[in-house]
Amino acid sequence: MDAANGEFPNAQITIAQCASLACLLEVTAPKPGNVHRGADFEHLTFADFVVSSVAIGPILGRTQELGVGRTVLEAVRATQQFVATNTNLGTLLLMAPLAAVPRAESLREGISKVLSDLSPIDSAAVYEAIRLANPGGMGVVMEMDLSGEPPSELLAAMRYAADRDLAARQYVNGFQDVLEVVVPWLVEGQNGGWSLTTSTIHTHVRLMAEHADSLISRKCGFEIAKESSRLAGRVLEAGAPDTTAYQHALADLDFWLRGDAQRRNPGTTADLIAASLFVLLREQIIDWPVR
C-alpha cells in the first residue's frame, strides 16, 4: 500500500524534521492563551515561531554529535539570528534530551542514559543559553543565580526547580509527564477520531487543569496560576470539544489568559506539548496525512 491509497507505511522523518514540524504543529494549533496563526502578541508573532521552528531543525538533528547543552545553546543562537525575542528556550530544553536518544532505541529506554550522562559542559552551555535567551519571568529558577557560575551537575539544578517548574521536572523524572501522560492523551484523541489540532488543544487544556502553568506562576504568582488551572478544568467539565458549551468555555479561558498584558501566557504547557508532538513524530505514532 502507498500514499496514493491513503497509506503511509514508511513515513519516517529525520530528527531535524521532527523538531521543526513538532514546533510548527504546536504553534499552529489555536491553544488558549498562546500565539497561534490567528493570534499574535504585541512583541511576539506567529511568524516569529514559524521562523524559529525552521531555524532549530538542523541543529536538533545533530544533537547526538553536539550533546544536549551545546544543542540548546546553538539552537538559541540560531533563533536569535532571525527573531528578536525568546520563542523556544523551554521547548529546546525539553526537546534536546529527547533528540539525543539514538534512533534505534525507544525514548523510554534511552532517555535515562542521556540524562545521567549530562556533564559540566552541558550545564555550562545550558546556563549560557538561558542568559542569551533572557526568557521573561525566569527569575531564579535554579539554586544558583544565572549571573553566577553554572553548577557542575545540571540535574542538581533541575531537581532544585522541579517542584515549581514542570519542564525542569522532566529532567528529574525521566520525562515521565511527557512520555506517560501527555503523549498518551494526544494518542487518545487521535484514536477517538479527533483531528490532531483538536487533540492538541484538548491536551493543552487538560495539562493546564492538571498542573498550574510554571510560566504563569513565575510571572503572575501561584494564585493566578491556580486560577488558570481552575478555568481550564471548567472547559473540560463543559463537555466534548464538538459541543457548544466546550467552545464557549474555551473562548472564556482564552480571553482570560490574554488579559493582564498577555502575562498569563501558559508557555510551559505549550513547551510540553511541543516536546510531546516531537515524540509522536519520532516514534511514528502520528496519523498521516495530518488533519
Secondary structure as UniProt FT lines:
FT   HELIX           3..5
FT   TURN            9..10
FT   HELIX           15..28
FT   TURN            32..33
FT   TURN            37..38
FT   TURN            42..43
FT   HELIX           46..60
FT   TURN            61..62
FT   HELIX           63..66
FT   HELIX           68..80
FT   TURN            81..82
FT   HELIX           89..100
FT   TURN            103..104
FT   HELIX           107..116
FT   HELIX           120..133
FT   TURN            136..137
FT   TURN            146..147
FT   HELIX           154..161
FT   TURN            162..164
FT   HELIX           166..173
FT   HELIX           176..177
FT   HELIX           178..182
FT   HELIX           183..191
FT   TURN            192..193
FT   HELIX           196..210
FT   HELIX           214..220
FT   HELIX           222..237
FT   TURN            241..242
FT   HELIX           244..257
FT   HELIX           259..262
FT   HELIX           267..282
FT   TURN            283..284
//
